[in-house]
Amino acid sequence: MTEQEAVAVRGRRRLRHRLVSAFGLALVIALTAFMLFSASRAGTIWFASLWFLALLPAMLCALICYIGDPDRNRTSGFYWLVPLILCAIVCLASVFILHEGVICLIMVAPIWLVSGWVGAFLMRSQRNRRGRVLESSFLIIPLVAGVVEAQIPTSHETVTLSRSVVVKAAPEEIWPYAVSSRDIGADEGRWTVTHNIIGMPRPRESSVSGVGVGAVRTAYWGDHVNFEERIVTWEPGRKLGWAFSFTNSSVQDYTDKHISPDGEFLKIDSGDYILRPISSDMTEVTLTTRYVAKTHVNPYAKLWGELMMGDIQDNVLTIIKDRAERDAAVTG
């Protein structure tokens, strides 16, 4: 091996060492943030903060690129790859070390990737210039921003989400299934991203104690999740309305510990079915859910609400439709 080749080998080894060190440091910072937020109830709101979702990954990826490209000669492929690798490492470590739920990780990963790429390429563009302002401050800016964000009041936004389905049955034939459904099979309902990919438990049964306003309906999802719905509107064949009551932590325990349905950045409030006759044997059934988003990233949170709650509504409406149409066909 020539002296020139030996120098090249040593250079590559030093570069690999720097990259490993950079990824290790970034992983420690990211996991420390995860653990700090998970350690106290008051801190979990930071899971839905701009600092955690946008600035932290940008800072970490900029740090890795700063250390991993000391001579400023890496191609753009390196800067595209760094956020992908960091995000994959953090997700795997979060699953196996912190036992994070898949819902949390799926929600965080897209914005972490985008923010990571922004941080990586900002660092690259800055290092191609003579100025060093960004290089000297990219660690300080996110910390200052986190302090500033903590002082900003969290906006509370009420969101109304509705899905509809047309059922070939009369309202009086649909009403019993809107009120309660027993022994829901695993093959009932429809394929959804939320249930089939993300892994949200499917409805198994809903039962009602009492009749009319004041009755309590209990919903069971999967083998462990259950919650109550207190009836506030009872108009047979027309409208059924309720207020959600989460009397235990089963939704949070068996879906994702950050996603409490009555927590610091989300409150699932109320819902209703409205049955609107289209003809003598056709009815439009609309399921509406209202919730309050309480974060600094409500637009992003609402996108996931549209997907996940929309999937849940579509699945429930499909169960009602299939059961009501089956009975209508038998009696008709």
ZAFIRO-921192 format. One line per 8 residues: number of its first residue (from 1); their letters; for each residue y, z, x of C-alpha. Coordinates in pm, whole numbers, padded with zeros to 5 digits. Each point is the difference from the previous one (the first is absolute). Example, Ala and Ser with C-alpha at 12.3 -4.5 7.8 and 13.67 -1.06 7.14 Angstrom:
BEGIN
1) AS) -00450:00780:01230  00344:-00066:00137
% end
This chain:
BEGIN
1) MTEQEAVA) 00000:00000:00000  00338:-00097:00141  00291:00242:00024  00180:-00189:-00274  -00300:00030:-00234  -00034:00370:00079  00364:00056:-00087  -00050:-00186:-00330
9) VRGRRRLR) -00305:00214:-00083  00188:00320:00073  00288:-00122:-00214  -00229:-00067:-00294  -00159:00342:00039  00342:00169:00000  00096:-00197:-00309  -00319:00101:-00181
17) HRLVSAFG) 00065:00361:00094  00355:-00021:-00134  -00121:-00151:-00327  -00269:00264:-00047  00256:00271:00073  00250:-00155:-00241  -00252:-00030:-00282  -00120:00354:00070
25) LALVIALT) 00353:00140:-00014  00077:-00195:-00318  -00322:00121:-00162  00078:00361:00085  00348:-00033:-00151  -00132:-00168:-00316  -00285:00247:-00054  00231:00292:00069
33) AFMLFSAS) 00230:-00130:-00272  -00297:-00035:-00236  -00116:00355:00073  00344:00150:-00037  00047:-00166:-00337  -00348:00100:-00117  00031:00360:00118  00256:00115:-00253
41) RAGTIWFA) 00058:-00085:-00362  00373:-00034:00052  -00054:-00256:00276  -00210:-00244:-00197  00311:-00165:-00144  00051:-00159:00342  -00304:-00216:-00067  00230:-00197:-00233
49) SLWFLALL) 00306:00000:00226  00177:-00286:00172  -00037:00189:00328  -00379:00015:-00020  -00059:-00342:-00156  00250:-00210:00194  00163:00170:00297  -00300:00181:00150
57) PAMLCALI) -00221:-00312:00037  00294:-00202:00131  00068:00268:00261  -00366:00026:00105  -00046:-00374:00037  00325:-00034:00193  -00121:00278:00230  -00333:-00173:00064
65) CYIGDPDR) 00170:-00333:00070  00251:00166:00232  -00277:00156:00208  -00245:-00289:-00032  00238:-00275:00108  00183:00149:00302  00072:-00339:00156  00114:-00159:-00328
73) NRTSGFYW) -00239:-00292:00038  -00245:00058:-00286  -00036:-00275:-00261  00091:00046:-00366  -00370:00039:-00076  00008:00342:00170  00282:00113:-00230  -00184:-00126:-00308
81) LVPLILCA) -00319:00177:00109  00142:00345:00077  00078:00105:-00364  -00341:-00129:-00116  -00186:00205:00259  00211:00312:-00053  -00038:-00018:-00379  -00378:-00043:00032
89) IVCLASVF) -00029:00293:00242  00215:00230:-00217  -00195:-00091:-00316  -00338:00060:00164  00115:00326:00158  00151:00111:-00331  -00329:-00059:-00180  -00226:00170:00253
97) ILHEGVIC) 00232:00274:00129  00235:00079:-00288  -00232:-00115:-00279  00279:-00197:-00165  -00076:-00177:-00327  -00025:-00377:-00011  00279:-00027:-00259  00250:00157:00237
105) LIMVAPIW) -00100:-00228:00286  00005:-00319:-00209  00349:00084:-00124  00132:00085:00346  -00161:-00278:00205  00204:-00304:-00121  00340:00157:00055  -00113:00154:00329
113) LVSGWVGA) -00098:-00348:00121  00328:-00161:-00103  00205:00284:00146  -00208:-00006:00318  00067:-00370:00050  00373:00057:-00056  00002:00274:00264  -00207:-00203:00246
121) FLMRSQRN) 00213:-00313:-00020  00327:00194:00002  -00113:00155:00326  -00096:-00343:00136  00333:-00155:-00094  00193:00290:00150  -00189:-00012:00327  00083:-00369:00041
129) RRGRVLES) 00365:00100:00015  00191:00192:00258  00098:00281:-00233  -00220:00309:-00015  00143:00166:-00311  -00313:-00041:-00211  -00234:00088:00289  00172:00334:00053
137) SFLIIPLV) 00034:00094:-00365  -00311:-00126:-00183  -00154:00348:00025  00314:00177:-00118  00095:-00221:-00295  -00309:00081:-00214  00038:00374:00059  00365:-00005:-00105
145) AGVVEAQI) -00087:-00219:-00299  -00267:00249:-00108  00253:00283:00001  00249:-00210:-00196  -00259:-00110:-00257  -00099:00362:-00062  00354:00065:-00123  00001:-00289:-00249
153) PTSHETVT) -00099:00100:-00357  -00317:-00167:-00124  00057:-00236:-00291  -00209:00051:-00312  -00082:-00327:-00175  -00192:-00020:-00327  -00233:-00298:-00003  -00162:-00146:-00312
161) LSRSVVVK) -00313:-00209:00055  -00176:-00187:-00281  -00304:-00224:-00038  -00120:-00174:-00317  -00318:-00160:-00125  -00087:-00191:-00319  -00308:00137:-00172  -00200:-00189:-00261
169) AAPEEIWP) -00021:00297:-00235  00212:00179:-00258  00214:00301:00101  -00226:00245:-00186  -00298:-00129:00200  00186:00045:00329  00152:00340:-00075  -00312:00215:00069
177) YAVSSRDI) -00029:-00149:00350  00370:00057:00068  -00051:00366:-00091  -00317:00059:00203  -00284:-00181:00174  -00330:00160:00091  -00269:-00098:00249  00195:-00276:00174
185) GADEGRWT) -00247:-00192:00215  00061:-00091:00363  -00016:-00368:-00096  00266:00029:-00273  00359:-00103:00057  00118:-00262:00245  00012:-00066:00372  00323:00129:00157
193) VTHNIIGM) 00139:00046:00349  00069:00366:-00073  -00354:00085:-00111  -00215:-00244:00195  00183:-00016:00333  00221:00308:00027  -00268:00217:-00162  00185:00176:-00284
201) PRPRESSV) -00258:00166:-00232  -00065:-00180:-00328  00036:00160:-00345  -00328:00159:-00111  00097:00165:-00327  00290:00124:-00210  -00045:00263:-00270  00243:00156:-00248
209) SGVGVGAV) 00023:00358:-00116  00183:00015:-00334  00161:-00260:-00221  00360:-00114:-00019  00304:00116:00196  -00097:00294:00217  -00353:-00120:00066  -00111:-00012:00363
217) RTAYWGDH) -00186:-00293:00149  -00188:00050:00326  -00063:-00299:00222  -00284:-00008:00253  -00002:-00242:00292  -00301:-00034:00223  -00200:00316:00066  00284:00235:00092
225) VNFEERIV) 00341:-00102:-00134  00131:00131:-00332  00339:00059:-00161  00148:00063:-00344  00222:-00201:-00232  00180:00202:-00268  00049:-00209:-00314  00365:-00031:-00109
233) TWEPGRKL) -00025:-00300:-00234  -00286:-00063:-00246  00035:-00298:-00234  -00354:-00124:-00079  -00034:-00375:00046  00353:-00024:00141  00092:00229:00290  -00149:00273:00215
241) GWAFSFTN) 00228:00175:00248  -00058:00280:00251  00149:00204:00283  -00209:00032:00314  -00106:00348:00108  -00164:00037:00340  -00154:00346:-00018  -00195:-00031:00324
249) SSVQDYTD) 00017:-00183:00332  -00303:-00226:-00054  00206:-00323:-00007  00152:00087:00336  -00322:00146:00146  -00216:-00302:-00079  00246:-00287:00044  00252:00082:00274
257) KHISPDGE) 00153:00333:00096  00347:-00153:00029  -00011:-00153:-00348  00050:00287:-00243  00063:-00123:-00357  00241:00290:-00052  00131:00050:00349  00306:-00028:00218
265) FLKIDSGD) 00043:-00376:-00006  -00191:-00104:-00311  -00025:00134:-00355  -00217:-00184:-00251  00173:00103:-00321  -00118:-00160:-00324  -00178:-00294:-00162  -00087:-00162:-00330
273) YILRPISS) -00202:-00267:-00177  00174:-00228:-00251  -00218:-00210:-00231  00180:-00303:-00146  -00186:-00216:-00254  00019:-00373:00070  -00224:-00106:-00289  -00263:00160:-00220
281) DMTEVTLT) -00249:00015:00286  00221:-00027:00311  00197:00286:00156  00218:00031:00306  -00058:00329:00180  00267:00116:00246  -00055:00286:00242  00314:00149:00154
289) TRYVAKTH) 00026:00256:00279  00321:00170:00109  00042:00167:00335  00278:00129:00222  00030:-00122:00359  00177:00254:00222  00030:-00148:00350  00243:-00173:00232
297) VNPYAKLW) -00221:-00309:-00022  -00030:-00041:-00377  -00003:-00384:00006  -00303:00006:00230  -00169:00277:-00199  00052:-00197:-00322  -00184:-00301:00144  -00309:00218:00048
305) GELMMGDI) 00050:00156:-00342  00005:-00347:-00154  -00328:-00087:00172  -00196:00322:-00035  00114:00127:-00340  -00003:-00355:-00130  -00362:-00037:00113  -00094:00329:-00169
313) QDNVLTII) 00167:-00112:-00323  -00169:-00341:00008  -00339:00164:00053  00048:00247:-00288  00119:-00274:-00236  -00301:-00214:00089  -00234:00287:-00090  00173:00046:-00337
321) KDRAERDA) 00001:-00375:-00068  -00370:-00048:00081  -00111:00299:-00206  00217:-00079:-00302  -00096:-00370:-00004  -00367:00087:00034  00017:00232:-00302  00212:-00246:-00199
329) AVTG) -00257:-00274:00060  -00282:00227:-00120  00179:00114:-00319  00144:-00345:-00066
% end
